[in-house]
């Protein structure tokens, strides 16, 4: 097998060869354009292999948190339509008399509202009201102010964004992000079938069935290959549109959003609009929407300590070095056709090491 000349492509080709993921799509560069971009491997192995291309959309998983929910929340706050200082109890009456009532929407965005990391909310219902009732009944994961990464906090923030924006997240992201930046494949497929050509993820929901434990047998888990719909069960339970997961897109589209954070006029916003997302980080090592590189194993010591970024469970990531004006995007379908036992840290470090090295595109 011939090796690609691009150092980044070579690093990812090796990861595909050793079975870390079926496909990789990447974009590395800055405002002047990419220094490396491409796609390798297969978007799906079943029922027969289909090559991944640069136009293949990927399930972005938790990249939805910063690239959709935090971004929209920041815009709406600057437009005086949303106050991140509002408490969860004031925003959601179901949470008023719970341990989370005094936490703010900003606390949720920083993962310090005390909420658990995850719970299979879809076992108890499929509406926002059902999800809110289930969250209200959960025991806190930590004391107020402690940093505990939580999907549930971003579910709530997504609900608040929809209320403030007067529309569902899929419509808001289309109107305020995808259309202004010219991103035809960035958005929420929901249950529309719009992304049938996407990179496949898991065959069924075996991973979440195991996480759900004893309650799993009575849950409506999917059994078919998941392709073109969100992998995450809580997002799927809401119709595929949620504040913590559900967005799809290509590496170039993710990069364009990251570049808009560096240069807000690209998206029609004044300079400095997204400074809270880019840093500096708080005592928990987070900015509004992002963790900092200094406390993140996959990039610590490879990217600058003040770089910010995010990972997605499906094998996605975006990192931004504001000082260097550099963006690093890696999209994979590492959970296809099943979620592996091995972690993905080594693969992510290999990509970022190749991408951050001098002459990365040679």
Buried (B, 14 or more C-beta within 10 A) or exposed (E): EEEEEBBBBBBBBBBBEEEBBBBBBBBBBBEEEBBBBBBBBBBBBEEEEBEBBEEBBBBBBBBBBBBBBBBBBBBBBBEEBBBBEBBBBBBBEBBBEBBBBBBBBBBBBBBBBBBBEBBBBBBBBEEBEBBBBBBBEBEBBBEEEEBBBBBBBBBBBBBBBBBBBEBBBBBBBBEBBBEBBEBEBBBBBBEBEBBEBBBBBBBBBBBBBEEBEEEBEEBEBBEEBBBBBBBBBBBBBBBBBBBBBBBBBBBBBBBBBBBBBBBBEBBEBEEEBBBBBBBEBEEBBBBBBBBBBBBBEBBBEBBBEBBBBBBBBBBBBBBBBBEEBBBBBBBBBBBBBEBBEEEBEEBBBBBBBBBBBEEBBE
